[in-house]
């Protein structure tokens, strides 16, 4: 039976400011969901709240992974239960090689009770696996010897996120505007990489403004966020409609949420 990521009546503040105002969603392993909406609607806030970022405070509601309430859990605990977030702006860590970072991360995920300093996944096994994954993704093996995101282009940083996804094999992957700032070729590479990894063991939430990432990963469910709430849910045709016509009709159908979204956009611009 497939696991479920269940978000119930989720309210989230950043500082004293309410951003999410009652979000409900269920994602099952094997499903691809798209989350769309204008700037200031709360998409990235949802991503960070799901991952357990300490600056995002849940004031009401809950997050469950396969029946386990993770709302109060730290980010690393959620990761061990199968949650993964691909960042919009991946962090640069000079001095830490990609291979060393991934070996530690894989060891922690596959042995959740491991303490720092205890044994890592065997080097021979790890090298074999990372080579296979990089070959599947069309990545140069030298990539693993570089420092994590240090001097990487925008496309290389996003490919690094997809490599992490391939190695960690989470139950639920959240991609926060992974296509942001990439040219068409880089988006295609990242999109094809994600398509190769998607399958019955992984539920995917793609947060995006654009259609390019969805061309290779068509969603079964499309959600529209406005003013901190999900105001509409449909299939892939809803994503196509938004790409073609923008959010004007959505705002017209949901004037109260649109007004709240406009306030959030104005505040962010100050």
DRENLOPA-805481 format. One record per residue: residue number from 1; x, y, z of N, C-alpha, C in turn; residue in three letters. Coordinates in Angstrom, 3 decimals. Each point is the difference from the previous one (the first is absolute). Example, Ala and Ser with C-alpha at 12.3 -4.5 7.8 and 13.67 -1.06 7.14 Angstrom:
2
  resi        nx        ny        nz       cax       cay       caz        cx        cy        cz  resn
     1    13.190    -5.690     7.800    -0.890     1.190     0.000     0.900     1.200     0.000   ALA
     2    -0.350     1.050    -0.720     0.820     1.190     0.060    -0.770     1.090     0.730   SER
END
This chain:
270
  resi        nx        ny        nz       cax       cay       caz        cx        cy        cz  resn
     1     0.852    -1.193     0.000    -0.852     1.193     0.000     0.890     1.245     0.000   UNK
     2    -0.326     0.974    -0.841     0.838     1.189    -0.134    -0.161     0.921     1.204   UNK
     3     1.113     0.676     0.355    -0.018     0.952     1.099    -0.651     1.300    -0.456   UNK
     4    -0.438     0.807     0.977    -0.712     1.245    -0.292     0.637     1.145     0.783   UNK
     5     0.232     1.111    -0.689     0.349     1.257     0.646    -1.298     0.797     0.117   UNK
     6    -0.425     0.233     1.245    -1.292     0.643     0.243     0.203     1.347     0.675   UNK
     7    -0.513     1.047    -0.620     0.073     1.370     0.519    -1.420     0.411     0.361   UNK
     8    -0.212     0.326     1.277    -1.350     0.273     0.474    -0.094     1.383     0.631   UNK
     9    -0.841     0.861    -0.577    -0.308     1.319     0.567     1.260     0.739     0.456   UNK
    10     1.023     0.004    -0.839     1.303     0.515     0.400     0.035     1.526    -0.031   UNK
    11     0.323     0.567     1.177     0.216     1.443     0.141     1.462     0.218     0.372   UNK
    12     0.666     0.908    -0.699     1.428     0.241     0.228     0.275     1.495     0.041   UNK
    13     0.786     0.406     0.995     0.462     1.382     0.112     1.479     0.084    -0.315   UNK
    14     0.417     1.123    -0.572     1.414     0.355    -0.082     0.161     1.237     0.869   UNK
    15     0.677    -0.167     1.134    -0.001     1.057     0.996    -1.406     0.146     0.550   UNK
    16    -0.521     1.217    -0.037    -1.366     0.241     0.464    -1.008     0.017    -1.139   UNK
    17     0.494    -0.231    -1.210    -0.871     0.133    -1.178    -0.607    -1.332    -0.410   UNK
    18    -1.331    -0.129    -0.021    -0.628    -1.240    -0.496     0.169    -0.098    -1.524   UNK
    19     0.486    -1.152    -0.442     0.180    -0.213    -1.441    -0.970    -1.070    -0.501   UNK
    20     0.032    -1.167     0.605    -0.942    -1.063    -0.374    -1.198     0.055     0.930   UNK
    21    -1.196    -0.161    -0.578    -1.228     0.250     0.760    -0.999    -1.138    -0.156   UNK
    22     0.514    -1.223     0.149    -0.886    -1.155    -0.056     0.169    -0.820    -1.257   UNK
    23     1.200    -0.585    -0.187     0.299    -0.792    -1.201    -0.300    -1.474     0.266   UNK
    24    -0.694    -0.623    -0.939    -0.302    -1.426     0.066     0.469    -0.668    -1.293   UNK
    25     0.699    -1.128     0.134     0.481    -0.723    -1.178     0.407    -1.406     0.420   UNK
    26    -0.194    -0.948    -0.880     0.498    -1.366     0.211     0.781    -0.430    -1.241   UNK
    27     1.209    -0.508     0.224     0.850    -0.493    -1.082     0.355    -1.441     0.311   UNK
    28    -0.285    -0.899    -0.914     0.350    -1.403     0.174     1.242    -0.338    -0.816   UNK
    29     0.728    -0.998     0.461     1.140    -0.472    -0.782    -0.478    -0.379    -1.390   UNK
    30     0.784     0.392    -0.997    -0.352    -0.291    -1.377    -0.754     1.115    -0.694   UNK
    31    -0.445     1.015     0.767    -0.736     1.105    -0.588     0.913     1.198    -0.271   UNK
    32    -0.335     0.761    -1.044     0.675     1.265    -0.291    -1.019     1.117     0.151   UNK
    33     0.287     0.944     0.895    -0.857     1.154     0.228     0.751     1.251    -0.418   UNK
    34    -0.707     0.942    -0.594     0.565     1.313    -0.315    -0.668     1.031     0.895   UNK
    35     0.807     0.907     0.558    -0.517     1.107     0.791     0.374     1.290    -0.698   UNK
    36    -1.012     0.766    -0.375     0.219     1.227    -0.759    -0.693     1.164     0.694   UNK
    37     0.406     1.203    -0.356    -0.602     1.182     0.580     0.899     1.196    -0.207   UNK
    38    -0.543     1.207     0.098     0.804     1.204    -0.201     0.981     0.223     1.146   UNK
    39     0.899     0.937    -0.173     0.930     0.357     1.072    -0.773     0.421     1.244   UNK
    40     0.530    -0.375     1.163    -0.627     0.373     1.257    -1.144    -0.884     0.425   UNK
    41    -0.276    -1.064    -0.755    -1.155    -0.846     0.334     0.297    -1.002     1.105   UNK
    42     1.295    -0.272     0.253     0.348    -0.912     1.094     0.590    -1.326    -0.428   UNK
    43     0.345    -0.133    -1.273     0.491    -1.291    -0.501     1.301    -0.432     0.694   UNK
    44     0.984     0.889     0.010     1.281    -0.350     0.616    -0.135    -0.147     1.509   UNK
    45    -0.892     0.766     0.599    -0.254    -0.158     1.435    -0.482    -1.410     0.300   UNK
    46    -0.881    -0.523    -0.832    -0.472    -1.375     0.191     1.163    -0.977    -0.096   UNK
    47     0.866     0.183    -1.000     1.142    -0.897    -0.179     0.894    -0.014     1.234   UNK
    48     0.350     1.185     0.502     0.891     0.085     1.152    -0.673    -0.510     1.267   UNK
    49    -1.287     0.243     0.146    -0.716    -0.510     1.168    -0.041    -1.529    -0.009   UNK
    50    -0.214    -0.587    -1.167    -0.009    -1.452    -0.098     1.354    -0.600     0.368   UNK
    51     1.066     0.685    -0.413     1.348    -0.504     0.247     0.468     0.238     1.426   UNK
    52    -0.682     0.891     0.730     0.377     0.234     1.384     0.951     1.158     0.224   UNK
    53    -0.014     0.996    -0.891     0.869     1.167     0.174    -0.377     0.730     1.288   UNK
    54     0.977     0.322     0.864    -0.320     0.589     1.311    -0.596     1.396    -0.048   UNK
    55     0.135     0.718    -1.111    -0.550     1.350    -0.090    -1.476     0.024    -0.391   UNK
    56    -0.558    -1.189    -0.231    -1.396    -0.098    -0.417    -0.775    -0.712     1.103   UNK
    57    -0.863     0.741     0.676    -0.674    -0.492     1.198    -1.408    -0.478    -0.322   UNK
    58    -0.271    -1.252     0.294    -1.351    -0.541    -0.173    -0.834     0.428     1.199   UNK
    59    -1.051     0.759    -0.257    -0.858     0.486     1.081    -1.285    -0.808     0.139   UNK
    60    -0.320    -0.779    -1.013    -1.196    -0.854     0.064     0.119    -1.038    -1.101   UNK
    61    -0.718    -1.110     0.173     0.014    -1.056    -1.003     1.127    -0.978     0.222   UNK
    62     0.179    -0.920    -0.956     0.994    -1.066     0.169     0.553    -0.470    -1.328   UNK
    63     1.182    -0.649     0.103     0.662    -0.652    -1.132     0.264    -1.428     0.422   UNK
    64    -0.454    -0.964    -0.780     0.192    -1.410     0.327     0.655    -0.725    -1.169   UNK
    65     0.924    -0.891     0.323     0.589    -0.904    -0.983    -0.417    -1.408     0.373   UNK
    66    -0.881    -0.567    -0.805    -0.486    -1.361     0.216    -0.534    -0.191     1.423   UNK
    67    -0.788     0.981     0.449    -0.633    -0.098     1.307     0.822     0.505     1.157   UNK
    68     1.272     0.339    -0.223     0.865     0.509     1.059    -0.018     1.525    -0.049   UNK
    69    -0.380     0.628     1.097    -0.053     1.461     0.059     1.415     0.546     0.121   UNK
    70     0.430     0.750    -1.015     1.373     0.521    -0.025     0.040     1.513     0.246   UNK
    71    -1.142     0.580     0.361    -0.106     1.456     0.093     1.049     0.611     0.920   UNK
    72     0.324    -0.699     1.086     0.963     0.520     0.968     1.400    -0.571    -0.197   UNK
    73     0.195    -0.819    -1.001     1.299    -0.641    -0.220     0.989     0.956    -0.649   UNK
    74     1.301    -0.242     0.263     1.065     0.747    -0.651     0.129    -0.456    -1.456   UNK
    75     0.711     0.808    -0.792     0.138    -0.299    -1.428     0.656    -1.356    -0.241   UNK
    76     1.043    -0.329     0.796     0.698    -1.269    -0.227    -0.886    -1.198     0.331   UNK
    77    -0.894     0.160     0.989    -0.912    -1.092     0.334    -0.990    -0.232    -1.131   UNK
    78    -0.469     1.080    -0.581    -0.927    -0.130    -1.128     0.697    -0.652    -1.200   UNK
    79     1.259     0.374    -0.224     0.759    -0.586    -1.105     0.141    -1.507     0.177   UNK
    80     0.233    -0.425     1.234     0.138    -1.440     0.256    -1.306    -0.751    -0.245   UNK
    81    -1.125     0.713     0.107    -1.295    -0.616    -0.277    -0.379     0.064    -1.480   UNK
    82     0.870     0.652    -0.806    -0.229    -0.029    -1.445    -0.363     1.305    -0.645   UNK
    83     0.230     1.144     0.678    -0.299     1.314    -0.573     1.260     0.592    -0.623   UNK
    84    -0.145     0.580    -1.181     1.132     0.616    -0.700    -0.442     1.316    -0.607   UNK
    85     0.832     1.040     0.170    -0.271     1.293    -0.611     1.155     0.388    -0.901   UNK
    86    -0.307     0.228    -1.283     0.976     0.554    -0.941    -0.147     1.511     0.033   UNK
    87     1.069     0.697     0.372    -0.071     1.434     0.246    -0.075     0.803    -1.297   UNK
    88    -0.682     1.139     0.094     0.011     0.955    -1.108     1.392     0.629    -0.129   UNK
    89     0.639     0.228     1.157     1.344     0.590     0.022     0.906    -0.897     0.834   UNK
    90     0.584    -1.046    -0.595     0.826    -0.949     0.752     1.188     0.679     0.688   UNK
    91     0.334    -0.519     1.182     1.051     0.583     0.826     1.374    -0.447    -0.488   UNK
    92     0.957     0.931     0.005     1.396    -0.296    -0.339     0.743    -0.402     1.275   UNK
    93     0.718    -1.130    -0.057     0.774    -0.453     1.161     1.443    -0.252    -0.459   UNK
    94     0.851     1.017     0.020     1.402    -0.180    -0.411     0.709    -0.967     0.934   UNK
    95     0.871    -0.817    -0.575     0.798    -0.923     0.795    -0.624    -1.361     0.231   UNK
    96    -1.285    -0.153    -0.356    -0.685    -1.293     0.145    -0.269    -0.556    -1.391   UNK
    97     0.611    -1.130    -0.305    -0.177    -0.583    -1.327    -1.379    -0.629    -0.146   UNK
    98    -0.496     0.041    -1.227    -1.304    -0.571    -0.304    -0.083    -1.445     0.469   UNK
    99     1.012    -0.804    -0.301    -0.030    -1.415     0.363    -0.046    -0.186     1.512   UNK
   100     0.788     0.788     0.743     0.009    -0.130     1.463    -1.351     0.392     0.586   UNK
   101    -0.558     1.082    -0.506    -1.316     0.444     0.470    -1.054    -1.079    -0.236   UNK
   102    -0.030    -0.547    -1.204    -1.013    -0.999    -0.328     0.206    -1.302     0.764   UNK
   103     1.249    -0.372     0.255     0.250    -1.237     0.747    -0.540     0.123     1.430   UNK
   104     0.207     1.152     0.619    -0.542     0.210     1.338    -1.530     0.047    -0.026   UNK
   105    -0.553     0.706    -0.973    -1.455     0.127    -0.079    -0.663    -1.356    -0.231   UNK
   106     0.544    -0.782    -0.931    -0.557    -1.326    -0.285     0.104    -0.891     1.233   UNK
   107     1.113     0.048     0.703     0.186    -0.817     1.207    -1.041     0.341     1.059   UNK
   108    -0.269     1.294     0.175    -0.972     0.427     1.009    -1.419    -0.396    -0.362   UNK
   109    -0.339     0.058    -1.290    -1.353    -0.362    -0.420    -0.227    -1.506     0.114   UNK
   110     0.988    -0.778    -0.386    -0.181    -1.460    -0.007     0.206    -0.625     1.377   UNK
   111     0.650     0.734     0.876     0.163    -0.457     1.383    -0.440     1.140     0.908   UNK
   112    -1.319     0.163     0.198    -0.519     1.157     0.727     0.528     0.139     1.426   UNK
   113     0.449    -1.107     0.601     0.487     0.054     1.378     1.496     0.287     0.077   UNK
   114     0.609     0.212    -1.162     1.444     0.255    -0.005     0.343     1.285     0.728   UNK
   115     1.067    -0.043     0.827     0.515     1.183     0.679     1.238     0.487    -0.756   UNK
   116     0.241     1.323     0.062     1.155     0.564    -0.684     1.274    -0.657     0.514   UNK
   117     0.854    -0.410    -0.935     1.229    -0.694     0.368    -0.099    -1.499    -0.166   UNK
   118    -1.237    -0.514    -0.100    -0.177    -1.432    -0.222     0.172    -0.323    -1.478   UNK
   119    -0.010    -1.287    -0.309     0.347    -0.477    -1.331    -0.875     0.558    -1.111   UNK
   120     0.650     0.271    -1.139    -0.685     0.462    -1.195    -0.267    -1.175    -0.933   UNK
   121    -0.812     0.215    -1.007    -0.186    -0.999    -1.042     1.362    -0.346    -0.599   UNK
   122     0.208    -1.292    -0.300     1.293    -0.440    -0.514     0.444     0.782    -1.230   UNK
   123     1.288     0.339    -0.068     0.489     0.840    -1.093    -0.197    -0.670    -1.354   UNK
   124     0.265    -1.289    -0.084    -0.150    -0.683    -1.286    -1.455     0.022    -0.455   UNK
   125    -0.909    -0.292     0.915    -1.424     0.022    -0.327    -0.445     1.400    -0.411   UNK
   126     0.479     1.006     0.752    -0.405     1.380    -0.294     0.525     0.442    -1.367   UNK
   127     1.270    -0.275    -0.289     0.568     0.416    -1.284    -0.750    -0.626    -1.165   UNK
   128    -0.333    -1.270     0.145    -0.736    -0.688    -1.059    -1.363     0.661    -0.216   UNK
   129    -0.668     0.313     1.085    -1.337     0.569    -0.113     0.032     1.409    -0.566   UNK
   130     0.912     0.833     0.467     0.011     1.383    -0.490     0.409     0.046    -1.467   UNK
   131     0.889    -0.885    -0.414     0.363    -0.048    -1.415    -1.202    -0.392    -0.856   UNK
   132    -0.772    -0.983     0.478    -1.176    -0.441    -0.744    -1.022     1.134    -0.119   UNK
   133    -0.228     0.707     1.116    -0.983     1.089    -0.009     0.463     1.144    -0.905   UNK
   134     1.276     0.342     0.059     0.511     1.086    -0.831    -0.045    -0.382    -1.473   UNK
   135     0.254    -1.257    -0.294    -0.088    -0.467    -1.382    -1.440     0.090    -0.506   UNK
   136    -0.960    -0.379     0.856    -1.410     0.082    -0.381    -0.413     1.443    -0.291   UNK
   137     0.591     0.935     0.750    -0.354     1.412    -0.143     0.889     0.738    -0.996   UNK
   138     0.944    -0.726    -0.618     0.880     0.608    -0.988     0.973     0.988     0.599   UNK
   139     0.502    -0.283     1.202     0.894     0.915     0.697     1.434    -0.502    -0.043   UNK
   140     0.941     0.912    -0.135     1.425    -0.309    -0.010     0.416    -0.493     1.384   UNK
   141     0.676    -1.151     0.107     0.439    -0.510     1.310     0.860     0.984     0.785   UNK
   142     0.685     0.900    -0.688     0.827     0.997     0.693    -0.842     0.936     0.865   UNK
   143    -1.264     0.077    -0.293    -0.920     0.839     0.760     0.051    -0.354     1.486   UNK
   144     0.141    -1.284     0.309    -0.016    -0.465     1.390     1.213     0.460     0.784   UNK
   145     1.068     0.413    -0.680     1.227     0.421     0.679     0.017     1.505     0.280   UNK
   146    -0.980     0.715    -0.503    -0.049     1.451     0.204    -0.608     0.321     1.362   UNK
   147     0.263     1.226     0.477    -0.599     0.460     1.244    -1.470     0.343    -0.239   UNK
   148    -0.822    -0.257     0.986    -1.441     0.047    -0.141    -0.503     1.382    -0.423   UNK
   149    -0.460     0.072    -1.242    -0.576     1.218    -0.596     0.989     1.157    -0.104   UNK
   150     1.266    -0.221     0.317     0.994     1.074    -0.019     0.454     0.252    -1.436   UNK
   151    -0.327     1.168    -0.529     0.342     0.310    -1.375    -0.905    -0.654    -1.020   UNK
   152    -1.094    -0.616     0.453    -0.924    -0.656    -0.924    -0.828     1.053    -0.740   UNK
   153    -0.316    -0.291    -1.242    -0.975     0.804    -0.728    -1.390    -0.294     0.568   UNK
   154    -0.989     0.814    -0.416    -1.359    -0.239     0.454    -0.492    -1.391    -0.372   UNK
   155     0.309    -0.418    -1.224    -0.416    -1.326    -0.447     0.686    -1.114     0.774   UNK
   156     1.288     0.179     0.317     0.734    -1.019     0.757    -0.557    -0.140     1.413   UNK
   157    -0.377     1.120     0.609    -0.582    -0.063     1.344    -1.294    -0.797    -0.001   UNK
   158    -0.826     0.218    -1.019    -1.276    -0.711    -0.066     0.211    -1.479    -0.335   UNK
   159     1.020    -0.298    -0.806     0.309    -1.409    -0.283     0.505    -0.681     1.263   UNK
   160     0.713     0.761     0.846     0.442    -0.533     1.279    -1.201    -0.383     0.870   UNK
   161    -1.039     0.822    -0.033    -1.215    -0.331     0.754    -0.617    -1.306    -0.506   UNK
   162    -0.003    -0.177    -1.319    -0.570    -1.219    -0.575     0.870    -1.210     0.341   UNK
   163     1.327     0.180     0.042     0.889    -1.097     0.412    -0.284    -0.397     1.450   UNK
   164    -0.194     0.990     0.871    -0.374    -0.311     1.382    -1.290    -0.811     0.035   UNK
   165    -0.960     0.418    -0.794    -1.274    -0.703    -0.070     0.199    -1.451    -0.416   UNK
   166     0.874    -0.205    -0.985     0.271    -1.355    -0.488     0.663    -0.869     1.063   UNK
   167     0.906     0.581     0.771     0.724    -0.770     1.007    -0.828    -0.249     1.258   UNK
   168    -0.783     0.981     0.413    -0.743    -0.128     1.262    -1.304    -0.770    -0.160   UNK
   169    -0.573     0.024    -1.214    -1.224    -0.749    -0.301    -1.085     0.237     1.059   UNK
   170    -0.426     1.244     0.171    -1.010     0.304     1.013    -1.374    -0.518    -0.386   UNK
   171    -0.869    -0.066     0.987    -1.381    -0.357    -0.291    -0.769     1.192    -0.573   UNK
   172     0.418     1.226     0.410    -0.678     1.201    -0.474     1.035     1.062    -0.336   UNK
   173    -0.054     0.499    -1.225     0.937     1.014    -0.475    -0.752     1.284    -0.303   UNK
   174     0.497     1.101     0.563    -0.581     1.323    -0.232     1.021     0.804    -0.785   UNK
   175    -0.365     0.475    -1.165     0.908     0.768    -0.847    -0.488     1.440    -0.047   UNK
   176     0.744     0.881     0.667    -0.402     1.395     0.110     0.590     0.810    -1.149   UNK
   177    -0.788     0.167    -1.056     0.395     0.779    -1.176     1.392    -0.395    -0.487   UNK
   178     0.183    -1.299    -0.166     1.287    -0.538    -0.463     0.366     0.528    -1.375   UNK
   179    -0.993     0.431    -0.774     0.268     0.528    -1.342     0.332     1.488     0.003   UNK
   180    -0.016     0.633     1.176     0.226     1.440     0.085     1.413     0.381    -0.433   UNK
   181     0.099     0.972    -0.902     1.295     0.532    -0.402     0.782    -0.861    -0.972   UNK
   182    -0.600    -1.061    -0.519     0.708    -0.893    -0.913    -0.380     0.284    -1.444   UNK
   183     0.975    -0.227    -0.906    -0.330     0.108    -1.412    -0.718    -1.270    -0.455   UNK
   184    -0.464    -0.007    -1.220    -0.832    -1.098    -0.486     0.715    -1.343     0.045   UNK
   185     1.293    -0.014    -0.366     0.744    -1.258     0.001     0.142    -0.554     1.415   UNK
   186     0.286     0.879     0.963     0.159    -0.446     1.386    -1.323    -0.510     0.558   UNK
   187    -1.102     0.672    -0.335    -1.311    -0.453     0.454    -0.306    -1.385    -0.561   UNK
   188     0.348    -0.203    -1.271    -0.245    -1.311    -0.614     0.777    -1.092     0.714   UNK
   189     1.265     0.259     0.317     0.827    -0.997     0.682    -0.585    -0.340     1.372   UNK
   190    -0.365     1.039     0.756    -0.563    -0.211     1.331    -1.349    -0.724    -0.097   UNK
   191    -0.825     0.396    -0.959    -1.317    -0.615    -0.168     0.107    -1.476    -0.360   UNK
   192     0.909    -0.319    -0.917     0.185    -1.394    -0.389     0.555    -0.815     1.159   UNK
   193     0.906     0.610     0.780     0.535    -0.698     1.166    -1.081    -0.333     1.005   UNK
   194    -0.879     0.959     0.274    -1.106    -0.249     0.923    -0.931    -1.074    -0.535   UNK
   195    -0.278     0.041    -1.292    -0.891    -0.993    -0.605     0.560    -1.410     0.139   UNK
   196     1.326    -0.135    -0.087     0.621    -1.314     0.157    -0.132    -0.522     1.425   UNK
   197    -0.026     0.907     0.966    -0.025    -0.400     1.406    -1.404    -0.207     0.539   UNK
   198    -0.984     0.662    -0.612    -1.375    -0.128     0.480    -0.491    -1.429    -0.209   UNK
   199    -0.801    -0.456     0.937    -0.517    -1.364    -0.113    -0.923    -0.299     1.158   UNK
   200    -0.398    -1.248     0.143    -1.007    -0.370     1.008     0.451     0.184     1.442   UNK
   201     1.303     0.134     0.220     0.502     0.128     1.367     0.212     1.454     0.430   UNK
   202    -0.306     0.961    -0.862     0.258     1.401     0.341    -1.162     0.892    -0.418   UNK
   203    -0.528     0.756     0.962    -0.963     1.038    -0.301     0.744     1.302    -0.242   UNK
   204    -0.447     0.797    -0.970     0.727     1.205    -0.399    -0.937     1.206     0.039   UNK
   205     0.482     1.088     0.625    -0.693     1.278    -0.040     0.903     0.994    -0.722   UNK
   206    -0.417     0.420    -1.195     0.774     0.931    -0.813    -0.592     1.390     0.152   UNK
   207     0.769     0.906     0.598    -0.420     1.394     0.146     0.624     0.785    -1.154   UNK
   208    -0.838     0.616    -0.822     0.537     0.633    -1.201    -0.910     1.114    -0.490   UNK
   209     0.592     0.955    -0.703    -0.755     1.022    -0.730    -0.161    -0.388    -1.465   UNK
   210     0.812    -0.957    -0.447     0.165    -0.217    -1.429    -0.433    -1.406    -0.406   UNK
   211    -0.219    -0.163    -1.293    -0.455    -1.287    -0.514     1.136    -0.949    -0.342   UNK
   212     1.230     0.528    -0.068     1.083    -0.815    -0.554     0.289    -1.243     0.837   UNK
   213    -0.007     0.147     1.319     0.301    -1.140     0.859    -1.110    -1.048    -0.049   UNK
   214    -1.208     0.445    -0.335    -1.146    -0.908    -0.023    -0.138    -0.738    -1.327   UNK
   215     0.735     0.430    -1.013    -0.098    -0.669    -1.302     0.458    -1.449     0.094   UNK
   216     1.079    -0.244     0.765     0.511    -1.355     0.172    -0.600    -0.684     1.228   UNK
   217    -0.686     0.787     0.846    -0.556    -0.536     1.243    -1.446     0.475     0.161   UNK
   218    -0.898    -0.453    -0.870    -1.381     0.485     0.059    -0.663    -0.388     1.323   UNK
   219    -0.636     0.954     0.661    -0.595    -0.290     1.305    -1.370    -0.661    -0.122   UNK
   220    -0.263    -0.909     0.930    -1.367    -0.513     0.117    -0.899     1.013     0.691   UNK
   221     0.634     0.853     0.843    -0.748     1.001     0.752     0.713     1.349    -0.107   UNK
   222    -0.764     1.046    -0.261     0.526     1.367    -0.019    -0.753     0.817     1.040   UNK
   223     0.748     0.650     0.878    -0.596     0.827     1.046     0.379     1.456    -0.250   UNK
   224    -0.936     0.900     0.227     0.245     1.432    -0.156    -0.060     0.656     1.371   UNK
   225     1.091     0.674     0.372     0.059     0.687     1.288    -0.169     1.495    -0.218   UNK
   226    -0.789     0.608     0.870    -0.260     1.437    -0.066    -0.299     0.484     1.413   UNK
   227     0.729     1.023     0.432    -0.260     0.559     1.321     0.191    -0.982     1.134   UNK
   228     0.953    -0.948    -0.163     0.305    -0.943     1.069    -0.929    -1.191     0.101   UNK
   229    -0.865    -0.160    -1.011    -0.919    -1.140    -0.019     0.028    -0.671    -1.362   UNK
   230    -0.359    -1.262    -0.038    -0.212    -0.675    -1.278    -1.444     0.254    -0.401   UNK
   231    -0.168     0.718    -1.088    -1.346     0.424    -0.395    -0.592    -0.870    -1.106   UNK
   232     0.848    -0.694    -0.754    -0.511    -0.882    -1.050     0.908    -1.215    -0.141   UNK
   233    -0.589    -1.134    -0.354     0.750    -1.225    -0.284    -0.603    -0.647    -1.241   UNK
   234     0.887    -0.437    -0.904    -0.454    -0.676    -1.211     1.065    -0.959    -0.480   UNK
   235    -0.042    -0.336    -1.291     0.998    -0.896    -0.565     1.002     0.820    -0.812   UNK
   236     0.710    -0.643    -0.898     1.026     0.691    -0.786    -0.585     1.113    -0.863   UNK
   237    -1.264    -0.116    -0.367    -0.615     1.032    -0.843    -0.078     1.341     0.723   UNK
   238    -0.105    -0.023     1.323    -0.014     1.253     0.761     1.350     0.701    -0.104   UNK
   239     1.087    -0.774     0.076     1.332     0.586    -0.178     0.143     0.607    -1.390   UNK
   240    -0.515    -0.693    -1.004     0.065     0.519    -1.369    -0.788     1.304    -0.137   UNK
   241    -1.155     0.053     0.654    -0.814     1.219    -0.039     0.735     1.174     0.638   UNK
   242     0.655    -0.246     1.126     0.719     1.074     0.686     1.179     0.492    -0.832   UNK
   243     0.690    -0.926    -0.670     1.111     0.393    -0.853    -0.485     0.865    -1.162   UNK
   244    -1.157    -0.344    -0.505    -0.515     0.717    -1.176    -0.617     1.346     0.365   UNK
   245    -0.700     0.065     1.146    -0.816     1.174     0.302     0.414     0.764     1.244   UNK
   246     0.968    -0.527     0.761     0.392     0.687     1.224    -1.016    -0.191     1.116   UNK
   247     0.073     0.869     1.008    -0.800    -0.177     1.212    -1.183     0.962     0.090   UNK
   248    -0.242     0.782    -1.040    -1.067     1.000     0.060    -1.354    -0.641     0.284   UNK
   249    -0.309    -1.098    -0.683    -1.306    -0.630     0.207    -0.094    -0.641     1.384   UNK
   250     1.117    -0.525     0.493     0.007    -0.576     1.346    -0.261     1.093     1.024   UNK
   251     0.667     1.149    -0.166    -0.225     1.124     0.909    -1.462     0.452    -0.046   UNK
   252    -0.571     0.004    -1.183    -1.395     0.420    -0.129    -0.948    -0.972     0.697   UNK
   253     0.329    -1.275    -0.040    -0.865    -1.000     0.648     0.153     0.013     1.518   UNK
   254     1.137     0.529     0.493     0.268    -0.030     1.446     0.470     1.385     0.456   UNK
   255    -0.896     0.967     0.007     0.407     1.390     0.265     0.587     0.231     1.388   UNK
   256    -0.501    -0.686     1.025     0.530     0.204     1.348     1.446    -0.480     0.089   UNK
   257     0.263    -1.193    -0.518     1.367    -0.526     0.001     0.905     0.873    -0.861   UNK
   258    -0.528     0.513    -1.108     0.792     0.870    -0.875     0.387     1.281     0.725   UNK
   259    -0.920     0.544     0.802     0.304     1.220     0.753     1.094    -0.255     1.027   UNK
   260    -0.055    -1.154     0.674     1.031    -0.340     0.976     1.346    -0.211    -0.691   UNK
   261    -0.041    -0.594    -1.184     1.239    -0.214    -0.742     0.629     1.327    -0.422   UNK
   262    -0.838     0.938    -0.399     0.496     1.316    -0.405     0.677     0.706     1.166   UNK
   263    -0.562    -0.141     1.197     0.616     0.581     1.192     1.377    -0.618     0.252   UNK
   264     0.087    -1.339    -0.156     1.277    -0.688     0.227     1.044     0.423    -1.025   UNK
   265    -0.404     0.156    -1.247     0.924     0.447    -1.039     0.498     1.415     0.289   UNK
   266    -0.905     0.871     0.439     0.355     1.382     0.307     0.976     0.055     1.174   UNK
   267    -0.250    -0.822     1.023     0.883    -0.020     1.170     1.380    -0.508    -0.368   UNK
   268     0.058    -0.987    -0.891     1.293    -0.564    -0.401     0.814     0.989    -0.827   UNK
   269    -0.702     0.914    -0.677     0.668     0.965    -0.868     0.600     1.169     0.771   UNK
   270    -0.429     0.154     1.264     0.498     1.134     0.809     1.439    -0.210     0.438   UNK
END
